[in-house]
Structures are given as structure tokens and as C-alpha cells.
Amino acid sequence: MRTWYLAAALAPLMVALLAEPLAGQPIVRIVAYNIRHGEGMDGRVDLERIADVLRALDADVIALQEVDDRAERTGDVDQVAVLARLLGYEGFHGPHRAFQGGFYGNAILSRLPVLSMETVPVPPAGGSALAVLEVVVDLTPSGPPTTPLAIVSVHLAGSIEERMAQSESLTNRYTTSPHPVILAGDFNGVPDDAVVRSLAGSWTVPPKREPVFTYPSVAPSREIDFMMWRTGTVTGNRRRPFVVIEHRVIEEVLASDHRPILVVMEVR
């Protein structure tokens, strides 16, 4: 059942969906996509195909998981650099660990100005190092005041105890963030999973438009990819809310074993 977070999430979300957009407020499009190092369901590694999927979504910021950087299995290619070039974005790689002569981890692509970038270690999975990638972007690049937004590409892994430790480390890190933070990616747990339930106690986890399943891509039967956020505080301790315009799973069956998810929102 998915109802555990609906009661808490639907009321504020419905108000947000019905609210009139405010003139001059920034609207941001964010995608999360586990690309399985570019390997599609046909067994081919094809970054141009991944780029085609992403290009059609016209996102401002893209959070990617399972990305190789000069690893042997994917031809020693810097996958972030290739995707950034194909899409005309700025690209950042946040490795978990060394892998096959290169690195393996998360990535973020942005067409918004980037204020900072940090690879943040989280507790390991099965003894293997794990990290998330945080990029802070400026939503108002045309002039002051700067409106920062942190996007964190997340891939939780391992046992439920390991994933719980990872999720708690993320919540602890961002509890006092002065600006909004969005966790985006593969949480390897369905909505009733104890880890996702725990996160929903500290983060807003809005429901997607049906159908919601993201994995496996060909005939999805599980919802394990999410975006969730904390609004942070700004000058005068005013909370900066999100007004959700669109939140859905993209029907893409070939490019990866996950389907991408898209959220479009106004940041007030």
C-alpha cells in the first residue's frame, strides 16, 4: 500500500496545485534517472540514447545514478562529460569509489549557474564506500537576490540497516540547511519500506501522478525512485515553499533498467 504518506502529503500538495502562480517566481524542472552506466535493456551502452531521453524532458537540473567515469566496462569514457557535451549542460561526477580503473557513482547536470559542488560520504553498503553528490544552483541568475537550491543525487544501497544509516546521515546533514534541499534518485525501497517511511517523517515526499512504478523499466512493478525535499529557511526565517506543477514517471522502456522521474515546481 502507498497510503502511508498520502494523508500527510496530499493536503498541502492539493493546496499547492490549486494555487495561482506568482509572477516572477522561479520555476524549476528537475529529473532523476538511474541510467545503469548507459546500458539499456537491449544490453547496449548508448549515451546518445540517454541524452535523447533527457533532452526531451527539458530539465534545468538532472540527477543521475550509476554513472561511470573512465571505467573499463564502458570504454574508459567520462560519461558525465559526454552527456554534458551532448546536452549543453555543465556536468559534475560524485564518485562512490574507484572502479575498473576509473570511478563509479552519481552525477548532476545543470543548465543553471552552479554555486557549489560537494561529494558527501554516507555510511557504506556491504563494506563498499558510498556517497551522494550535492550541487547548489542559483534559481535567479539574472540578478539579485540569489535564490540557492541544493540538489542531491542519491543512490541508497545495501541492507535495510545500511540504508537506514545512510538516510539518517542525510537528514542530519540537511536539518539546518539555510536553503531548500531536494533529494533525487534511487532509494532502493518502495513507499512502505521502513527507510522511505522514516525519510517521510523529515522530508516532504509528494505522490506522483499515476502510474508511479519506476522499476524495472520494461514492465515496472515497484516505485523506488523518488524526489523529496526540505524547504529550508531564508532571510527573516521565512520558509520558502514549493508549488508542485507536475510530478510524474516518464514512460521510457529501453534506455536503462529504471524509468526517469520529472518534477516541475515553482519556488516561492
C-alpha positions as YAML, in Angstrom:
chain: A
units: angstrom
residues:
- id: 1
  name: MET
  ca: [0.00, 0.00, 0.00]
- id: 2
  name: ARG
  ca: [1.15, 3.55, -0.80]
- id: 3
  name: THR
  ca: [-1.27, 5.28, 1.54]
- id: 4
  name: TRP
  ca: [1.18, 5.78, 4.42]
- id: 5
  name: TYR
  ca: [2.31, 9.18, 3.15]
- id: 6
  name: LEU
  ca: [-0.73, 10.26, 1.17]
- id: 7
  name: ALA
  ca: [-2.68, 11.68, 4.10]
- id: 8
  name: ALA
  ca: [0.25, 13.85, 5.13]
- id: 9
  name: ALA
  ca: [1.29, 14.82, 1.63]
- id: 10
  name: LEU
  ca: [-1.95, 15.29, -0.28]
- id: 11
  name: ALA
  ca: [-3.45, 18.16, 1.71]
- id: 12
  name: PRO
  ca: [-0.56, 20.61, 1.29]
- id: 13
  name: LEU
  ca: [0.07, 19.33, -2.21]
- id: 14
  name: MET
  ca: [-3.50, 19.93, -3.33]
- id: 15
  name: VAL
  ca: [-3.33, 23.47, -1.97]
- id: 16
  name: ALA
  ca: [-0.08, 23.91, -3.89]
- id: 17
  name: LEU
  ca: [-1.52, 22.51, -7.09]
- id: 18
  name: LEU
  ca: [-4.50, 24.84, -6.90]
- id: 19
  name: ALA
  ca: [-2.51, 27.93, -6.01]
- id: 20
  name: GLU
  ca: [-2.15, 30.67, -8.58]
- id: 21
  name: PRO
  ca: [1.45, 31.03, -9.80]
- id: 22
  name: LEU
  ca: [3.10, 34.23, -8.64]
- id: 23
  name: ALA
  ca: [4.60, 36.49, -11.28]
- id: 24
  name: GLY
  ca: [8.39, 36.50, -11.22]
- id: 25
  name: GLN
  ca: [8.76, 33.40, -9.03]
- id: 26
  name: PRO
  ca: [11.34, 30.87, -10.30]
- id: 27
  name: ILE
  ca: [10.05, 27.65, -11.84]
- id: 28
  name: VAL
  ca: [12.48, 24.73, -11.92]
- id: 29
  name: ARG
  ca: [12.36, 21.41, -13.80]
- id: 30
  name: ILE
  ca: [14.28, 18.55, -12.16]
- id: 31
  name: VAL
  ca: [14.83, 15.00, -13.41]
- id: 32
  name: ALA
  ca: [16.14, 11.97, -11.51]
- id: 33
  name: TYR
  ca: [17.33, 8.99, -13.53]
- id: 34
  name: ASN
  ca: [19.31, 5.84, -12.70]
- id: 35
  name: ILE
  ca: [21.00, 5.25, -16.06]
- id: 36
  name: ARG
  ca: [22.77, 1.93, -15.25]
- id: 37
  name: HIS
  ca: [26.02, 3.29, -16.78]
- id: 38
  name: GLY
  ca: [24.12, 3.86, -20.03]
- id: 39
  name: GLU
  ca: [23.32, 0.19, -20.57]
- id: 40
  name: GLY
  ca: [19.85, -0.26, -21.99]
- id: 41
  name: MET
  ca: [17.50, -3.20, -21.83]
- id: 42
  name: ASP
  ca: [18.99, -4.40, -25.12]
- id: 43
  name: GLY
  ca: [22.41, -4.76, -23.47]
- id: 44
  name: ARG
  ca: [23.96, -1.84, -25.39]
- id: 45
  name: VAL
  ca: [25.75, 1.05, -23.70]
- id: 46
  name: ASP
  ca: [24.42, 4.09, -25.55]
- id: 47
  name: LEU
  ca: [24.90, 7.53, -24.03]
- id: 48
  name: GLU
  ca: [23.38, 9.27, -27.05]
- id: 49
  name: ARG
  ca: [20.17, 7.38, -26.33]
- id: 50
  name: ILE
  ca: [20.27, 8.52, -22.70]
- id: 51
  name: ALA
  ca: [20.86, 12.09, -23.91]
- id: 52
  name: ASP
  ca: [17.84, 11.84, -26.24]
- id: 53
  name: VAL
  ca: [15.63, 10.83, -23.30]
- id: 54
  name: LEU
  ca: [16.91, 13.70, -21.16]
- id: 55
  name: ARG
  ca: [16.78, 16.30, -23.91]
- id: 56
  name: ALA
  ca: [13.07, 15.72, -24.39]
- id: 57
  name: LEU
  ca: [12.44, 16.48, -20.70]
- id: 58
  name: ASP
  ca: [13.96, 19.98, -20.92]
- id: 59
  name: ALA
  ca: [15.18, 19.86, -17.29]
- id: 60
  name: ASP
  ca: [17.09, 22.61, -15.53]
- id: 61
  name: VAL
  ca: [18.89, 20.10, -13.30]
- id: 62
  name: ILE
  ca: [19.34, 16.35, -13.83]
- id: 63
  name: ALA
  ca: [20.35, 13.98, -11.01]
- id: 64
  name: LEU
  ca: [21.85, 10.74, -12.33]
- id: 65
  name: GLN
  ca: [22.78, 7.50, -10.59]
- id: 66
  name: GLU
  ca: [25.03, 4.58, -11.62]
- id: 67
  name: VAL
  ca: [27.37, 6.70, -13.72]
- id: 68
  name: ASP
  ca: [30.86, 5.56, -14.81]
- id: 69
  name: ASP
  ca: [33.91, 7.77, -15.11]
- id: 70
  name: ARG
  ca: [36.63, 6.20, -17.26]
- id: 71
  name: ALA
  ca: [35.76, 2.65, -16.20]
- id: 72
  name: GLU
  ca: [36.85, -0.32, -18.26]
- id: 73
  name: ARG
  ca: [33.34, -1.74, -18.80]
- id: 74
  name: THR
  ca: [32.19, 1.44, -20.54]
- id: 75
  name: GLY
  ca: [35.25, 2.05, -22.71]
- id: 76
  name: ASP
  ca: [37.19, 4.36, -20.36]
- id: 77
  name: VAL
  ca: [34.73, 7.16, -21.15]
- id: 78
  name: ASP
  ca: [33.97, 10.10, -18.84]
- id: 79
  name: GLN
  ca: [30.21, 9.60, -19.07]
- id: 80
  name: VAL
  ca: [29.33, 12.88, -17.36]
- id: 81
  name: ALA
  ca: [31.49, 14.85, -19.78]
- id: 82
  name: VAL
  ca: [29.89, 13.09, -22.76]
- id: 83
  name: LEU
  ca: [26.33, 13.72, -21.56]
- id: 84
  name: ALA
  ca: [27.15, 17.34, -20.68]
- id: 85
  name: ARG
  ca: [28.54, 17.91, -24.17]
- id: 86
  name: LEU
  ca: [25.58, 16.24, -25.88]
- id: 87
  name: LEU
  ca: [23.07, 18.28, -23.88]
- id: 88
  name: GLY
  ca: [24.95, 21.56, -23.49]
- id: 89
  name: TYR
  ca: [24.92, 21.40, -19.67]
- id: 90
  name: GLU
  ca: [27.60, 21.69, -17.01]
- id: 91
  name: GLY
  ca: [28.40, 18.25, -15.59]
- id: 92
  name: PHE
  ca: [29.64, 17.01, -12.21]
- id: 93
  name: HIS
  ca: [30.58, 13.49, -11.11]
- id: 94
  name: GLY
  ca: [30.42, 12.40, -7.48]
- id: 95
  name: PRO
  ca: [32.12, 9.01, -7.19]
- id: 96
  name: HIS
  ca: [31.36, 6.45, -4.53]
- id: 97
  name: ARG
  ca: [34.64, 4.67, -5.12]
- id: 98
  name: ALA
  ca: [37.30, 3.65, -7.61]
- id: 99
  name: PHE
  ca: [36.03, 1.13, -10.15]
- id: 100
  name: GLN
  ca: [37.69, -0.77, -13.04]
- id: 101
  name: GLY
  ca: [40.47, 1.75, -13.50]
- id: 102
  name: GLY
  ca: [38.14, 4.73, -13.09]
- id: 103
  name: PHE
  ca: [35.26, 5.67, -10.81]
- id: 104
  name: TYR
  ca: [31.59, 4.86, -10.26]
- id: 105
  name: GLY
  ca: [28.89, 6.95, -8.61]
- id: 106
  name: ASN
  ca: [26.36, 9.72, -9.03]
- id: 107
  name: ALA
  ca: [26.28, 12.73, -11.32]
- id: 108
  name: ILE
  ca: [24.44, 16.02, -11.79]
- id: 109
  name: LEU
  ca: [23.94, 18.01, -14.99]
- id: 110
  name: SER
  ca: [22.84, 21.63, -14.70]
- id: 111
  name: ARG
  ca: [21.99, 24.45, -17.06]
- id: 112
  name: LEU
  ca: [21.52, 26.79, -14.08]
- id: 113
  name: PRO
  ca: [24.55, 28.59, -12.58]
- id: 114
  name: VAL
  ca: [26.28, 26.37, -10.02]
- id: 115
  name: LEU
  ca: [27.25, 28.00, -6.73]
- id: 116
  name: SER
  ca: [28.97, 24.98, -5.16]
- id: 117
  name: MET
  ca: [29.51, 21.24, -5.53]
- id: 118
  name: GLU
  ca: [30.41, 18.61, -2.93]
- id: 119
  name: THR
  ca: [30.68, 14.83, -2.83]
- id: 120
  name: VAL
  ca: [29.34, 13.80, 0.58]
- id: 121
  name: PRO
  ca: [30.26, 10.36, 2.02]
- id: 122
  name: VAL
  ca: [27.44, 8.38, 3.65]
- id: 123
  name: PRO
  ca: [27.64, 5.07, 5.53]
- id: 124
  name: PRO
  ca: [28.84, 2.19, 3.33]
- id: 125
  name: ALA
  ca: [26.86, -0.67, 1.81]
- id: 126
  name: GLY
  ca: [28.30, -4.16, 2.19]
- id: 127
  name: GLY
  ca: [31.64, -2.67, 3.14]
- id: 128
  name: SER
  ca: [31.76, -0.65, -0.09]
- id: 129
  name: ALA
  ca: [32.11, 3.14, 0.05]
- id: 130
  name: LEU
  ca: [29.02, 5.19, -0.78]
- id: 131
  name: ALA
  ca: [28.41, 8.91, -1.30]
- id: 132
  name: VAL
  ca: [25.84, 11.42, -2.52]
- id: 133
  name: LEU
  ca: [26.53, 14.38, -4.79]
- id: 134
  name: GLU
  ca: [25.31, 17.84, -3.77]
- id: 135
  name: VAL
  ca: [25.16, 20.74, -6.20]
- id: 136
  name: VAL
  ca: [23.79, 24.15, -5.15]
- id: 137
  name: VAL
  ca: [22.33, 26.10, -8.07]
- id: 138
  name: ASP
  ca: [21.15, 29.68, -8.41]
- id: 139
  name: LEU
  ca: [17.49, 29.93, -9.43]
- id: 140
  name: THR
  ca: [17.71, 33.66, -10.18]
- id: 141
  name: PRO
  ca: [20.83, 34.10, -12.31]
- id: 142
  name: SER
  ca: [19.62, 37.32, -13.94]
- id: 143
  name: GLY
  ca: [20.29, 39.41, -10.84]
- id: 144
  name: PRO
  ca: [19.98, 39.70, -7.06]
- id: 145
  name: PRO
  ca: [18.74, 38.36, -4.80]
- id: 146
  name: THR
  ca: [20.37, 34.97, -5.28]
- id: 147
  name: THR
  ca: [17.95, 32.10, -4.70]
- id: 148
  name: PRO
  ca: [20.03, 28.98, -3.94]
- id: 149
  name: LEU
  ca: [18.63, 25.46, -4.22]
- id: 150
  name: ALA
  ca: [20.57, 22.30, -3.31]
- id: 151
  name: ILE
  ca: [20.01, 19.23, -5.50]
- id: 152
  name: VAL
  ca: [21.40, 15.98, -4.06]
- id: 153
  name: SER
  ca: [21.80, 12.95, -6.31]
- id: 154
  name: VAL
  ca: [21.11, 9.95, -4.08]
- id: 155
  name: HIS
  ca: [21.56, 6.21, -4.51]
- id: 156
  name: LEU
  ca: [20.90, 4.28, -1.31]
- id: 157
  name: ALA
  ca: [22.12, 0.69, -1.27]
- id: 158
  name: GLY
  ca: [22.61, -2.37, 0.89]
- id: 159
  name: SER
  ca: [20.58, -3.91, 3.70]
- id: 160
  name: ILE
  ca: [17.72, -2.09, 5.35]
- id: 161
  name: GLU
  ca: [20.02, -1.29, 8.29]
- id: 162
  name: GLU
  ca: [22.65, 0.15, 5.96]
- id: 163
  name: ARG
  ca: [20.12, 2.20, 4.02]
- id: 164
  name: MET
  ca: [18.62, 3.46, 7.28]
- id: 165
  name: ALA
  ca: [22.05, 4.66, 8.39]
- id: 166
  name: GLN
  ca: [22.54, 6.37, 5.03]
- id: 167
  name: SER
  ca: [19.15, 8.08, 5.20]
- id: 168
  name: GLU
  ca: [19.73, 9.26, 8.77]
- id: 169
  name: SER
  ca: [23.08, 10.76, 7.79]
- id: 170
  name: LEU
  ca: [21.35, 12.73, 5.01]
- id: 171
  name: THR
  ca: [18.60, 14.00, 7.30]
- id: 172
  name: ASN
  ca: [21.14, 15.03, 9.92]
- id: 173
  name: ARG
  ca: [23.25, 16.88, 7.37]
- id: 174
  name: TYR
  ca: [20.39, 18.93, 5.94]
- id: 175
  name: THR
  ca: [18.27, 19.59, 9.04]
- id: 176
  name: THR
  ca: [19.68, 23.10, 9.41]
- id: 177
  name: SER
  ca: [20.17, 23.93, 5.74]
- id: 178
  name: PRO
  ca: [19.52, 27.66, 5.16]
- id: 179
  name: HIS
  ca: [18.09, 27.00, 1.69]
- id: 180
  name: PRO
  ca: [15.81, 24.36, 0.13]
- id: 181
  name: VAL
  ca: [17.23, 20.88, -0.45]
- id: 182
  name: ILE
  ca: [15.93, 18.24, -2.85]
- id: 183
  name: LEU
  ca: [16.98, 14.59, -2.60]
- id: 184
  name: ALA
  ca: [16.57, 12.98, -6.01]
- id: 185
  name: GLY
  ca: [17.31, 9.46, -7.10]
- id: 186
  name: ASP
  ca: [17.16, 5.74, -6.40]
- id: 187
  name: PHE
  ca: [16.28, 4.89, -2.79]
- id: 188
  name: ASN
  ca: [16.04, 1.12, -3.36]
- id: 189
  name: GLY
  ca: [12.88, 0.94, -1.26]
- id: 190
  name: VAL
  ca: [9.17, 1.09, -2.01]
- id: 191
  name: PRO
  ca: [6.90, 3.56, -0.17]
- id: 192
  name: ASP
  ca: [6.13, 1.04, 2.59]
- id: 193
  name: ASP
  ca: [9.83, 0.34, 3.11]
- id: 194
  name: ALA
  ca: [10.94, 1.33, 6.62]
- id: 195
  name: VAL
  ca: [13.70, 3.58, 5.26]
- id: 196
  name: VAL
  ca: [11.40, 5.55, 2.94]
- id: 197
  name: ARG
  ca: [8.80, 5.80, 5.72]
- id: 198
  name: SER
  ca: [11.47, 7.16, 8.05]
- id: 199
  name: LEU
  ca: [12.55, 9.75, 5.48]
- id: 200
  name: ALA
  ca: [8.93, 10.84, 5.06]
- id: 201
  name: GLY
  ca: [8.93, 11.84, 8.70]
- id: 202
  name: SER
  ca: [11.54, 14.53, 8.00]
- id: 203
  name: TRP
  ca: [11.13, 15.24, 4.29]
- id: 204
  name: THR
  ca: [8.17, 16.05, 2.07]
- id: 205
  name: VAL
  ca: [7.56, 13.07, -0.23]
- id: 206
  name: PRO
  ca: [4.77, 14.11, -2.60]
- id: 207
  name: PRO
  ca: [2.88, 11.47, -4.58]
- id: 208
  name: LYS
  ca: [3.46, 11.16, -8.29]
- id: 209
  name: ARG
  ca: [0.77, 11.17, -10.92]
- id: 210
  name: GLU
  ca: [-0.29, 7.61, -11.76]
- id: 211
  name: PRO
  ca: [1.28, 5.30, -12.90]
- id: 212
  name: VAL
  ca: [4.01, 5.57, -10.26]
- id: 213
  name: PHE
  ca: [6.22, 2.49, -10.76]
- id: 214
  name: THR
  ca: [9.81, 3.17, -11.87]
- id: 215
  name: TYR
  ca: [11.50, -0.26, -11.90]
- id: 216
  name: PRO
  ca: [12.11, -2.37, -13.93]
- id: 217
  name: SER
  ca: [11.63, -0.13, -16.93]
- id: 218
  name: VAL
  ca: [10.05, -2.62, -19.34]
- id: 219
  name: ALA
  ca: [7.21, -3.70, -17.04]
- id: 220
  name: PRO
  ca: [7.62, -1.68, -13.86]
- id: 221
  name: SER
  ca: [6.25, -3.18, -10.67]
- id: 222
  name: ARG
  ca: [7.95, -1.09, -7.96]
- id: 223
  name: GLU
  ca: [8.24, 2.57, -7.06]
- id: 224
  name: ILE
  ca: [11.81, 3.01, -5.80]
- id: 225
  name: ASP
  ca: [12.86, 6.33, -7.36]
- id: 226
  name: PHE
  ca: [11.78, 9.50, -5.55]
- id: 227
  name: MET
  ca: [12.24, 13.20, -5.10]
- id: 228
  name: MET
  ca: [11.79, 14.56, -1.59]
- id: 229
  name: TRP
  ca: [12.59, 17.95, -0.09]
- id: 230
  name: ARG
  ca: [13.02, 20.23, 2.86]
- id: 231
  name: THR
  ca: [12.22, 23.89, 2.29]
- id: 232
  name: GLY
  ca: [14.97, 25.45, 4.41]
- id: 233
  name: THR
  ca: [14.93, 28.97, 5.84]
- id: 234
  name: VAL
  ca: [15.72, 32.28, 4.20]
- id: 235
  name: THR
  ca: [16.11, 35.87, 5.39]
- id: 236
  name: GLY
  ca: [13.83, 36.52, 8.35]
- id: 237
  name: ASN
  ca: [13.35, 32.76, 8.91]
- id: 238
  name: ARG
  ca: [10.60, 32.66, 6.29]
- id: 239
  name: ARG
  ca: [10.00, 29.18, 4.90]
- id: 240
  name: ARG
  ca: [10.31, 29.02, 1.13]
- id: 241
  name: PRO
  ca: [7.58, 26.65, -0.10]
- id: 242
  name: PHE
  ca: [7.41, 24.63, -3.31]
- id: 243
  name: VAL
  ca: [4.32, 24.75, -5.51]
- id: 244
  name: VAL
  ca: [4.22, 21.47, -7.45]
- id: 245
  name: ILE
  ca: [3.07, 21.88, -11.03]
- id: 246
  name: GLU
  ca: [3.90, 18.40, -12.35]
- id: 247
  name: HIS
  ca: [5.36, 15.21, -10.84]
- id: 248
  name: ARG
  ca: [5.41, 12.04, -12.90]
- id: 249
  name: VAL
  ca: [7.27, 8.97, -14.13]
- id: 250
  name: ILE
  ca: [8.44, 9.11, -17.75]
- id: 251
  name: GLU
  ca: [7.41, 6.15, -19.91]
- id: 252
  name: GLU
  ca: [10.83, 5.08, -21.16]
- id: 253
  name: VAL
  ca: [11.35, 1.33, -21.56]
- id: 254
  name: LEU
  ca: [14.70, 0.88, -23.33]
- id: 255
  name: ALA
  ca: [17.50, 3.27, -22.34]
- id: 256
  name: SER
  ca: [18.00, 1.95, -18.76]
- id: 257
  name: ASP
  ca: [16.50, -0.53, -16.30]
- id: 258
  name: HIS
  ca: [14.87, 2.39, -14.43]
- id: 259
  name: ARG
  ca: [12.37, 4.95, -15.69]
- id: 260
  name: PRO
  ca: [13.21, 8.64, -15.12]
- id: 261
  name: ILE
  ca: [11.06, 10.87, -12.96]
- id: 262
  name: LEU
  ca: [10.28, 14.55, -13.51]
- id: 263
  name: VAL
  ca: [9.12, 17.28, -11.15]
- id: 264
  name: VAL
  ca: [8.22, 20.81, -12.20]
- id: 265
  name: MET
  ca: [7.68, 23.32, -9.40]
- id: 266
  name: GLU
  ca: [7.53, 26.94, -8.50]
- id: 267
  name: VAL
  ca: [9.85, 28.04, -5.70]
- id: 268
  name: ARG
  ca: [8.27, 30.85, -3.65]
...
